Amino acid sequence: MSKKVQIKAISEKLITERLQFENPWWITGRTEEFYSVLKKRLYFESFHKLVEETDVRRAVVLMGPRRVGKTVMMQHSVQNLLENKVSPGKIVFINIENPIYNNRGLEELMRLALTASGGTSPGGYFIYFDEIQYLKNWEVHLKSLVDSYPHTKFIVSGSASAALKLKSAESGAGRFTEFHLPPLTFFEYISLKEYTNLIKPGPLSWQGNLTSYFTTPNIKEMNRYFLHYINFGGYPEVIFNEKIQSDPGRYIKNDIIDKVLLRDLPSLYGIQDVQELNSFFTTLAYNTGNEISLEGLSQSSGADKNLLKKYLEYLEAAFLIKVVNRVDDNSKKFKRVTFYKVYLTNPSLRSALFAPVDSNDELIGNIVETAVFSQLFHKPGFMPWYARWNQGRNNGEVDLLGLDPQRLKPSWIAEIKWSNRFFTNETSLKSLFYFMEKNNMKSALVTTLTETGVKEINGITIHFVPAALYALAAGAYNISL
């Protein structure tokens, strides 16, 4: 007769030892040296202000794609608390992804952490839960903690951003403050790489979506950095590692894209055909900045149109893409949305999937447009539009505009170009002029390769600025909010 094997549960002692390992400052008074030498994201100050708001009974939910530096930002936050004389024993960091914490609720983990740190009451504690999405129904647990422990600050993060975004909206109303950490902006790239000697504040009278602007003494060098950013600049780890840059597909595709497409989204939404999802995303990535229709994609792929629509929603919730909707030449929204533009939220995703681009690539215009849009998507409440119309011989398109929410009329307008042709030959902008005259607009911005200037044409003012400088200013503006 065979003897039954008794499966032992992971002991609380083992969990306590793991907690002590994850919180070295309980003994040393400081974070690991690995984190202390890493540069802070420029979003750090805005994030840490929310952490320090202990008089507000709200958990901070740090959202964002994989590998943008969420764990590092939390460790930097711990470091700041220590520097501001918060007792080391009152700071707790728990990585929920570790299997040792399986089937343990947040409150139980908090209790074990208090024991491990020598505490008796959670009052005055700062408790960080990293990779929160690995706990089922995490949002219910977190809301309960916020309600039950008003004198404890809870900070959570997660990479499966679709789950975070959807569930925090459903269950965390009034108890969660969301903070979105995007991929690196071009302004952060310039700052972290210490190229700021190439920029200085400059005037820009365009009344658009910027409050600041930069000039540069060397636009050719700035463009070289902009192209490097487009190919490799979305992730902090990549911009300082030439080995990764030599094979971005291995790092970005395998470690970021595939984990979202093959693991995160299927597990969250029960997606059955992972290959179909992967193929759909690859098609969108290759066509970033192009107008698409689900009807056309359905016909070409043989996939169900409604299923593709769900895939589109999932990929957007996971911060991989951004869908931009269309208006007509009168700035009217379409009652039935059949066409969209889809942009990658980070242009280096495309380089990793296919190949790095240079200034002469046949699709460089779309990729530069994607890079510019990726700076704008992170502005709170920002909703860009594009215009397109087809009226017999009168066809046209405008790349980017903002709609006044009260008047539902365009408040600003921009054309994203990677060429000086439109600066030297303004008649090439006939679609822009047509749209502006029809909507009674007097000012627009058009990006160029290297040229800067202002031209008055038939009562319309066109501000020409290099695309790299526009992207730089857009990224800087969002960080300052």
Buried (B, 14 or more C-beta within 10 A) or exposed (E): EEEEEEEEEBEBEEBBEBBBEBBBBBEEEBBEEEBEEBBBBBBBEBBBEBBBEEEEBBBBBBBBBBBBBBBBBBBBBBBBBBEEEBBBBBBBBBBBBBEEBEEBBBBBBBBBBBBBBEBEEBEEBBBBBBBBBBBEEBBBBBBBBBEEBEEBBBBBBBBBBBBBBBBBEEBBEEBBBBBBBBBBBBBBBBBBBEBEEBBEEBEBEBEBBBEBBBBBEEBEEBBEBBBBBBBBBBBBBBBEEEEBBEEBEEBBBEBBBBBBBBEBBBEBBEBEEBEBBBBBBBBBBBBBBBBBEBEEBBEEBEBEBEBBEEBBBBBBBBBBBBBBBBBBBEBEEEEEEEBBBBBBBBBBBBBBBBEBBEEEBEBBBBBBBBBBBBBBBBBEEEEBBBBBBEEEEEEBBBBBBBBEEEEEEBBBBBBBBBBBBBBEEBEBBEBBBBBBEBBEBEBBBBBBBBBBEEEEEEEBBBBBBBBBBBBBBBBBBBBEE
